[in-house]
């Protein structure tokens, strides 16, 4: 799957699929928090743990979003 196709599918799913939209919003929130944490010169143990946890959660969200994209592609290719 090329990037242009993936990007256009993401845009379409953002408008059509509430679950995908919520996953994308949560993914963005995690990304913003990770940026804040990575900017810290001396993160505490709690902040380091939060960073690790957020990276795992963000990856899980990305997997869910990708699964929705694949299912959407499958359903649309069957209809053609």
NUDRENDO-162440 format. One line per 8 residues: number of its first residue (from 1); their letters; for each residue x, y, z of C-alpha. Coordinates in Angstrom, 1 decimal. Each point is the difference from the previous one (the first is absolute). Example, Ala and Ser with C-alpha at 12.3 -4.5 7.8 and 13.67 -1.06 7.14 Angstrom:
BEGIN
1> AS> 12.3,-4.5,7.8 ~ 1.4,3.4,-0.7
//
This chain:
BEGIN
1> XXXXXXXX> 0.0,0.0,0.0 ~ 1.6,3.3,-1.1 ~ 0.0,3.1,2.1 ~ -2.4,2.1,-2.2 ~ -2.6,-2.8,0.2 ~ 0.4,-0.4,3.7 ~ -0.2,3.7,0.6 ~ -3.2,0.4,-2.1
9> XXXXXXXX> -1.5,-3.0,1.8 ~ 0.8,1.5,3.4 ~ -1.7,3.2,-1.0 ~ -3.0,-1.8,-1.2 ~ -0.2,-2.1,3.1 ~ 0.4,3.1,2.2 ~ -3.2,1.4,-1.5 ~ -2.0,-3.3,-0.2
17> XXXXXXXX> 1.1,-2.2,2.9 ~ -0.5,1.3,3.6 ~ 2.2,-2.8,1.5 ~ 2.9,0.8,-2.4 ~ -0.4,3.7,0.7 ~ 0.2,-0.5,3.8 ~ 3.0,-2.3,-0.4 ~ 1.8,2.6,-2.1
25> XXXXXXXX> -0.8,2.7,2.6 ~ 1.3,-2.1,2.8 ~ 3.1,-0.8,-2.1 ~ 0.6,3.7,-0.4 ~ -0.3,0.7,3.7 ~ 2.5,-2.7,0.7 ~ 2.4,1.4,-2.6 ~ -0.3,3.5,1.6
33> XXXXXXXX> 0.7,-1.3,3.5 ~ 2.9,-2.0,-1.3 ~ 1.5,3.1,-1.5 ~ -0.3,1.8,3.3 ~ 1.7,-2.9,1.8 ~ 2.8,-0.3,-2.5 ~ 0.7,3.7,0.4 ~ 0.8,-0.5,3.7
41> XXXXXXXX> 3.7,0.2,0.8 ~ -0.2,-2.1,3.1 ~ -3.3,-2.0,0.1 ~ -1.0,-1.6,3.2 ~ -0.5,-3.7,0.4 ~ -3.7,0.5,-0.3 ~ 0.4,2.1,-3.1 ~ 2.2,-2.7,-1.6
49> XXXXXXXX> -2.5,-2.7,0.8 ~ -2.8,2.2,-1.4 ~ 2.0,0.4,-3.2 ~ 0.5,-3.8,-0.4 ~ -3.7,-0.6,0.8 ~ -1.2,2.7,-2.5 ~ 2.2,-1.4,-2.7 ~ -1.6,-3.5,0.4
57> XXXXXXXX> -3.5,1.5,0.1 ~ 0.7,2.1,-3.1 ~ 1.3,-3.0,-1.9 ~ -3.1,-2.0,1.0 ~ -2.2,2.8,-1.3 ~ 1.9,0.1,-3.2 ~ -0.6,-3.8,-0.4 ~ -3.7,0.5,0.6
65> XXXXXXXX> -0.2,2.8,-2.5 ~ 1.9,-2.1,-2.6 ~ -2.4,-2.9,0.6 ~ -2.9,2.3,-0.7 ~ 1.7,1.3,-3.2 ~ 0.5,-3.6,-1.2 ~ -3.6,-1.0,0.8 ~ -1.3,3.1,-1.8
73> XXXXXXXX> 2.2,-0.8,-3.1 ~ -1.2,-3.6,0.1 ~ -3.7,1.0,0.2 ~ 0.4,2.5,-2.8 ~ 1.9,-2.3,-2.3 ~ -2.8,-2.6,0.3 ~ -2.6,2.5,-1.0 ~ 1.8,0.8,-3.3
//
